[in-house]
Amino acid sequence: MKVLAKRLARKLHTILVPPPAAKAVPLRNPYPIRTSSQSSRSHVDEYWGEHTIKSEPFATAQDGLDWLKYRSKIYPLSFQFKGLWDDHQGKVLVDYGCGPGHDLMGFQVFSRPAKVYGIDISHKALSLAGHNSALHNIPAERIELIQTGDLSDRIPLSDGCVDYVHCCGVLHHTTAPEVILKEFHRILKPGGKGMLMIYNTDSLFVHLYIAYVKRFVDSDCAGLSVEEIFTRSTDGASCPISRSYRGAEFAEICQHAGFDTEYLGGFVACNELDLWDQHGAKALRDARLGEPHKSFLKQLDWDASGLPYFQGKAAGVGGSFRIRKQ
């Protein structure tokens, strides 16, 4: 009963405390955007150039902080897993795939870095990142915005110049994540650290929403594999690349790039919990659901706050990794 009560309280909070209302304001980015050289642009560049996440600029500095607070409520465990906002006083940080700069803004406000590089493939996203940071009066010497490309094989920073790399929700959308990881290794100082988030296969999102709800309840993906449905269901139906990884699988990729790697688990999105409440029992009874997915659901444990765990790791879609340069 306590678990159910806490889950209901979390659900009520997201209903009663809606996301901060967007206000129509002109986009003003005072920081220059440096463009790295690239011979060609891919379909990934084109897609994300047109589909910018949370594309409305904040009207005030407080609006940005309110959004960060709201986001922490709808993604339980995300701030703990992502290390937001650890103390990085005097350090140089990279936010790779910074999008509209929400985490970049948070690092600037709360973590006291000497400098943060915001890197993204979308010029629009970088303009938003500059706008949102400028609301907090971030000096120009503490922020640099760089536009790169999906096919770029080099981050335009020198060897060993960065203390910390943050890359959340990006690598699973790229053509060559292994190349980017090797670049992270190159630009980090010896012993430099980072946090990565990629979509987690061992999650309610994959084993319940994708494998059951999308295939058999909504019935709008008949004949498609789980992988094909997943690609269509995360960031738009026409998103060109969207993968998920198991913790050990992605940890091995990071280790091959030269990192000591710790898999923390997957932080949960509140809608994953809603999916379980609505469809979990039915999925377990339905003979159409494949055994690997049903086995995952049967093995879930639930903590005192109502969050799911699989084999000792949080079973949300936000697979989170700490890395350290060897």
MIGU-718101 format. One record per residue (C-alpha): x, y, z. Coordinates in nm, 4 decimals. Layout:
! MIGU-718101
x | y | z
X | Y | Z
...
***
This chain:
! MIGU-718101
x | y | z
0.0000 | 0.0000 | 0.0000
0.2852 | 0.2406 | 0.0789
0.4387 | 0.1788 | -0.2641
0.1059 | 0.2449 | -0.4348
0.0498 | 0.5593 | -0.2285
0.3899 | 0.6995 | -0.3212
0.3341 | 0.6209 | -0.6887
-0.0052 | 0.7925 | -0.6786
0.1476 | 1.0929 | -0.5042
0.4092 | 1.1206 | -0.7797
0.1401 | 1.0945 | -1.0476
-0.0724 | 1.3595 | -0.8760
0.2279 | 1.5900 | -0.8559
0.2818 | 1.5754 | -1.2315
-0.0884 | 1.6485 | -1.2870
-0.1281 | 1.9228 | -1.0269
0.2095 | 2.0842 | -1.0987
0.2141 | 2.1109 | -1.4797
0.5257 | 2.2054 | -1.6768
0.6098 | 2.5756 | -1.6709
0.4023 | 2.7550 | -1.9325
0.5957 | 2.8645 | -2.2398
0.5871 | 3.2353 | -2.3143
0.6370 | 3.3702 | -2.6642
0.9660 | 3.5589 | -2.6559
1.2149 | 3.6475 | -2.9293
1.5231 | 3.4286 | -2.9534
1.8382 | 3.6213 | -2.8620
2.1708 | 3.4410 | -2.8532
2.4630 | 3.6728 | -2.7736
2.7296 | 3.4022 | -2.8033
2.8989 | 3.3140 | -3.1344
2.8498 | 2.9645 | -3.2746
3.1641 | 2.8062 | -3.4125
3.1126 | 2.5582 | -3.6967
3.3495 | 2.2639 | -3.7254
3.4535 | 2.1516 | -4.0701
3.2618 | 1.8583 | -4.2210
3.2536 | 1.7379 | -4.5781
2.8889 | 1.6294 | -4.5835
2.5767 | 1.6221 | -4.3720
2.3808 | 1.3057 | -4.3004
2.0113 | 1.2307 | -4.2613
2.0747 | 1.2486 | -3.8852
2.1923 | 1.6105 | -3.9180
1.8908 | 1.6969 | -4.1293
1.6415 | 1.5364 | -3.8916
1.7722 | 1.6966 | -3.5740
1.8147 | 2.0281 | -3.7489
1.4375 | 2.0272 | -3.7951
1.3298 | 1.8537 | -3.4718
1.4704 | 2.0487 | -3.1806
1.3665 | 1.9256 | -2.8366
1.1851 | 2.1824 | -2.6175
1.2344 | 2.4458 | -2.8850
1.0751 | 2.7461 | -2.7106
1.3236 | 2.9873 | -2.5511
1.2729 | 3.0606 | -2.1834
1.1418 | 3.4076 | -2.1035
1.3256 | 3.4488 | -1.7731
1.6072 | 3.2861 | -1.5812
1.3547 | 3.1534 | -1.3297
1.1563 | 2.9852 | -1.6086
1.4645 | 2.7808 | -1.6922
1.5192 | 2.6789 | -1.3310
1.1513 | 2.5884 | -1.2940
1.1786 | 2.3625 | -1.5981
1.4816 | 2.1831 | -1.4519
1.2896 | 2.1266 | -1.1287
0.9854 | 1.9934 | -1.3156
1.2000 | 1.7629 | -1.5278
1.3471 | 1.6075 | -1.2138
0.9935 | 1.5174 | -1.1019
0.8901 | 1.3400 | -1.4212
1.2195 | 1.1461 | -1.4432
1.2754 | 0.9972 | -1.0960
1.6435 | 0.9163 | -1.0269
1.7592 | 1.1212 | -1.3258
1.9404 | 1.3893 | -1.1275
2.1164 | 1.1322 | -0.9104
2.2225 | 0.9179 | -1.2041
2.3243 | 1.2114 | -1.4233
2.5220 | 1.3832 | -1.1478
2.3279 | 1.7076 | -1.1784
2.4617 | 1.9291 | -1.0461
2.7920 | 1.8074 | -0.9013
3.0604 | 2.0573 | -0.8079
3.2905 | 2.1267 | -1.1046
3.4484 | 2.4445 | -0.9710
3.7238 | 2.5660 | -1.2004
3.6819 | 2.2712 | -1.4386
3.6306 | 2.2537 | -1.8142
3.3174 | 2.0655 | -1.9210
3.1733 | 1.9447 | -2.2512
2.7990 | 1.8975 | -2.2976
2.7945 | 1.6890 | -2.6163
2.4574 | 1.6977 | -2.7868
2.3549 | 1.9859 | -2.5642
2.0306 | 2.0552 | -2.7529
1.8606 | 2.3721 | -2.6248
2.1081 | 2.3865 | -2.3391
1.9068 | 2.2864 | -2.0344
2.1857 | 2.0819 | -1.8754
2.4439 | 2.3306 | -2.0018
2.2501 | 2.6056 | -1.8240
2.2271 | 2.3948 | -1.5085
2.6005 | 2.3296 | -1.5034
2.6708 | 2.6998 | -1.5444
2.4358 | 2.8003 | -1.2637
2.5036 | 2.5272 | -1.0084
2.8414 | 2.3613 | -1.0773
3.0774 | 2.6632 | -1.0960
3.2843 | 2.5490 | -1.3963
3.5553 | 2.7598 | -1.5553
3.4081 | 2.6873 | -1.8977
3.1444 | 2.4719 | -2.0658
3.1528 | 2.3767 | -2.4330
2.8062 | 2.3149 | -2.5753
2.8314 | 2.0951 | -2.8861
2.5403 | 1.9981 | -3.1102
2.4577 | 1.9263 | -3.4745
2.1687 | 2.1749 | -3.4776
2.2330 | 2.5469 | -3.5204
1.8839 | 2.6194 | -3.3890
1.9461 | 2.4158 | -3.0746
2.2737 | 2.5972 | -3.0112
2.1005 | 2.9329 | -3.0547
1.8475 | 2.8265 | -2.7924
2.1280 | 2.7111 | -2.5643
2.2906 | 3.0515 | -2.5951
1.9634 | 3.2315 | -2.5281
1.8850 | 3.0219 | -2.2201
2.2354 | 3.0658 | -2.0771
2.2348 | 3.4404 | -2.1419
1.9311 | 3.4765 | -1.9149
2.1694 | 3.3867 | -1.6317
2.4302 | 3.6423 | -1.7444
2.6942 | 3.3790 | -1.8166
3.0149 | 3.5597 | -1.9240
3.1262 | 3.4858 | -2.2791
3.4573 | 3.3426 | -2.1601
3.2710 | 3.0692 | -1.9697
3.0709 | 2.9299 | -2.2619
3.1517 | 2.8249 | -2.6165
2.9004 | 2.6857 | -2.8648
3.0178 | 2.4543 | -3.1435
2.8172 | 2.3063 | -3.4295
2.9433 | 1.9660 | -3.5363
2.7993 | 1.6929 | -3.7581
2.6916 | 1.3325 | -3.7319
2.9653 | 1.2227 | -3.9737
3.2411 | 1.4309 | -3.8170
3.5258 | 1.2133 | -3.6927
3.6823 | 1.4808 | -3.4729
3.5627 | 1.7073 | -3.1935
3.7318 | 2.0453 | -3.2563
3.9112 | 2.0558 | -2.9206
4.2719 | 1.9775 | -2.8378
4.3949 | 1.6604 | -2.6686
4.3534 | 1.6399 | -2.2922
4.1848 | 1.9771 | -2.2412
3.8571 | 1.8682 | -2.0763
3.7835 | 1.7548 | -1.7209
3.4308 | 1.6199 | -1.7660
3.2064 | 1.5088 | -2.0537
2.8274 | 1.5037 | -2.0268
2.6341 | 1.3294 | -2.3064
2.2700 | 1.2580 | -2.2352
2.0340 | 1.0972 | -2.4856
2.2601 | 1.1412 | -2.7870
2.4848 | 0.8475 | -2.8762
2.1935 | 0.6134 | -2.9502
2.0952 | 0.8496 | -3.2345
2.4377 | 0.8687 | -3.4020
2.5836 | 0.6823 | -3.6985
2.9126 | 0.5967 | -3.5246
2.8934 | 0.6178 | -3.1429
3.2247 | 0.4331 | -3.1108
3.4026 | 0.7154 | -3.2959
3.2504 | 0.9768 | -3.0655
3.3496 | 0.7787 | -2.7557
3.7098 | 0.7632 | -2.8777
3.6992 | 1.1397 | -2.9251
3.5744 | 1.1798 | -2.5683
3.8754 | 0.9762 | -2.4592
4.1110 | 1.1966 | -2.6619
3.9854 | 1.5331 | -2.5314
3.9625 | 1.4250 | -2.1664
4.2556 | 1.4799 | -1.9346
4.4139 | 1.1720 | -1.7732
4.1658 | 1.0567 | -1.5122
3.8942 | 1.2747 | -1.6660
3.5374 | 1.1632 | -1.6071
3.1999 | 1.1722 | -1.7739
2.8355 | 1.0736 | -1.7663
2.6548 | 0.9091 | -2.0573
2.2864 | 0.8276 | -2.0999
2.1563 | 0.5941 | -2.3690
1.8258 | 0.4148 | -2.4115
1.8092 | 0.1047 | -2.1941
1.6802 | -0.2201 | -2.3440
1.6064 | -0.3700 | -2.0032
1.3300 | -0.1221 | -1.9292
0.9536 | -0.1066 | -1.8992
0.9559 | 0.1125 | -2.2080
1.1038 | -0.1606 | -2.4286
0.9594 | -0.4792 | -2.2785
0.6106 | -0.3450 | -2.2042
0.5380 | -0.0409 | -2.4211
0.7237 | -0.1428 | -2.7371
0.6937 | -0.5220 | -2.7193
0.3332 | -0.5296 | -2.5970
0.1366 | -0.2046 | -2.6108
0.2572 | -0.0892 | -2.9531
0.2317 | -0.4370 | -3.1072
-0.0860 | -0.5776 | -2.9581
-0.2854 | -0.3012 | -2.7880
-0.2450 | -0.0072 | -3.0231
-0.2024 | -0.2488 | -3.3162
-0.0387 | 0.0205 | -3.5277
0.2884 | -0.1650 | -3.5775
0.1740 | -0.5051 | -3.7036
0.4459 | -0.7011 | -3.8770
0.7320 | -0.4885 | -3.7449
1.0115 | -0.6140 | -3.5216
1.0606 | -0.4769 | -3.1720
1.3695 | -0.2920 | -3.2974
1.1756 | -0.1311 | -3.5831
0.8929 | -0.0264 | -3.3530
1.1427 | 0.1169 | -3.1063
1.3070 | 0.3342 | -3.3715
0.9675 | 0.4776 | -3.4682
0.8501 | 0.5355 | -3.1116
1.1169 | 0.7318 | -2.9254
1.1790 | 1.0642 | -3.0986
0.9382 | 1.0784 | -3.3893
0.8244 | 0.8218 | -3.6452
1.0785 | 0.9437 | -3.9012
1.3766 | 0.9570 | -3.6642
1.6525 | 0.7939 | -3.8718
1.8480 | 0.6217 | -3.5928
1.7305 | 0.5217 | -3.2460
1.8857 | 0.2257 | -3.0664
1.8706 | 0.0739 | -2.7213
2.1443 | -0.1156 | -2.5390
2.1704 | -0.3467 | -2.2421
2.3929 | -0.2205 | -1.9640
2.6705 | -0.4747 | -2.0132
2.6583 | -0.4301 | -2.3907
2.7149 | -0.0546 | -2.3836
2.9653 | -0.0776 | -2.0977
3.1778 | -0.3026 | -2.3191
3.1661 | -0.0443 | -2.6003
3.2866 | 0.2226 | -2.3562
3.5632 | -0.0033 | -2.2272
3.6871 | -0.0640 | -2.5824
3.7157 | 0.3148 | -2.6175
3.9493 | 0.3205 | -2.3163
3.7176 | 0.3952 | -2.0246
3.6630 | 0.2428 | -1.6856
3.2844 | 0.2159 | -1.6891
3.0141 | 0.1815 | -1.4249
2.6548 | 0.1089 | -1.5225
2.4175 | 0.2730 | -1.2750
2.0887 | 0.1459 | -1.4170
1.8110 | 0.3186 | -1.6070
1.6275 | 0.6138 | -1.4588
1.2522 | 0.5915 | -1.5021
1.0134 | 0.8181 | -1.6872
0.6833 | 0.8597 | -1.5042
0.4938 | 0.7437 | -1.8116
0.6711 | 0.4079 | -1.7781
0.5095 | 0.3689 | -1.4357
0.1727 | 0.4625 | -1.5842
0.2220 | 0.1941 | -1.8510
0.2789 | -0.0676 | -1.5844
-0.0334 | 0.0358 | -1.3952
-0.2431 | 0.0204 | -1.7124
-0.0994 | -0.2795 | -1.8953
0.1378 | -0.4788 | -1.6727
-0.1055 | -0.7437 | -1.5487
-0.2647 | -0.7881 | -1.8922
0.0737 | -0.8276 | -2.0597
0.1757 | -1.1035 | -1.8205
-0.1432 | -1.2966 | -1.9026
-0.1298 | -1.2429 | -2.2784
0.0080 | -1.5422 | -2.4698
0.1087 | -1.3174 | -2.7608
0.3851 | -1.1478 | -2.5624
0.7186 | -1.3170 | -2.6310
0.8882 | -1.5037 | -2.3486
1.1974 | -1.2773 | -2.3230
0.9725 | -0.9782 | -2.2592
0.7424 | -1.1659 | -2.0242
1.0421 | -1.3036 | -1.8340
1.1728 | -0.9495 | -1.7837
0.8383 | -0.8319 | -1.6457
0.8140 | -1.1309 | -1.4101
1.1600 | -1.0621 | -1.2676
1.0933 | -0.6987 | -1.1773
1.1363 | -0.5928 | -0.8161
0.9876 | -0.2724 | -0.6773
1.1515 | -0.0470 | -0.4204
0.9760 | 0.1377 | -0.1383
0.9056 | 0.4389 | -0.3606
0.7447 | 0.2284 | -0.6328
1.0324 | 0.2227 | -0.8835
1.1142 | -0.0944 | -1.0814
1.4446 | -0.2834 | -1.0656
1.5746 | -0.5654 | -1.2828
1.8636 | -0.7782 | -1.1580
1.9527 | -0.5099 | -0.9056
1.9495 | -0.2157 | -1.1474
1.6805 | 0.0475 | -1.1962
1.4716 | -0.0593 | -1.4962
1.3869 | 0.2710 | -1.6618
1.4638 | 0.3738 | -2.0174
1.7394 | 0.6212 | -1.9221
2.0427 | 0.3909 | -1.9106
2.3149 | 0.5808 | -1.7236
2.6909 | 0.5253 | -1.7168
2.9825 | 0.6845 | -1.5369
3.3069 | 0.6754 | -1.7310
3.6672 | 0.7525 | -1.6359
3.9617 | 0.7807 | -1.8726
4.2085 | 0.5019 | -1.8005
***
